[in-house]
């Protein structure tokens, strides 16, 4: 009798264990599915400080159109954003420069496939204090100022006083672009003040009549009551051009660039929806409203 009871007990226990295992598997699948859904509803974007205001406006409008979706936007510079993409700590990188060769090689090592998407265009505005009498400069003169070859305003038609040079930090895409386009890859002058954010340059220029800096057009346009935007000449014979949507789109303004979003491979799910929104009519209207230049 005991043997029969033991045998029956085993027969009962086995189905129970199997049922528990099945429930555990179902629960695990449901949890994984729930995680996937949560991940699809939450998107992180990191990178260019120049683009923070633009991307934040995109994110706000996108979340309004897609209730329950959360988009987190942080700056730190284009280099920081690209590093985060390569490390898998952000879904989207916002960058005001192209990815570098060494970053592309590192991406290959990590199994990441950076996909570059042009979402807007920007002009780099050179700004001085409103009390500064200088109103226009050539690209060469700007290069001389920022490399330290010209150290006094009198060298470019201003007062005989020292020029205070302001720059972004080296992790900034704006820094890299300005160095390549204006400084012709030369180093910034040793005494240049490196500031962590575009807003810091605007603030410094607005309070120092001898300062000069460079910022994204959107920031300059929003601070025209506090800074003066310099008209830039490609060379001596060329006309002096003030940065604007029209002069950037036409190619007249000499210090202009594309702005990018980088994703890993082909965008999918909510990441794709967000990228598509940025390139849509509504998204490109936000580009214009924020002070940048639409690409569509």
Secondary structure, 3 states (H helix, E strand, C coil): CHHHHHHHHHHHHHHHHHHHHHHHHHHHHHHHHHHHHHHHHEEEEEECCCCHHHHHHHHHHHHHHCCCCEEEEECCCHHHHHHHHHHCCCCEEEECCCCCHHHHHHHHHHCCCEEEEEEEEEEEEEEEECCCCCCEEEHHHHHHHHHCCCCEHHHHCCCCCECEEEEECCCCHHHHHHHHHCCCCCCCCCCCEEECCHHHHHHHHHHCCCEEEEEEHHHHHCCCCCEEECEEECCCCCCCECCCHHHHHHCCCCCEEEEEEEEECCCCHHHHHHHHHHHCHHHHHHHHHCCCECCC
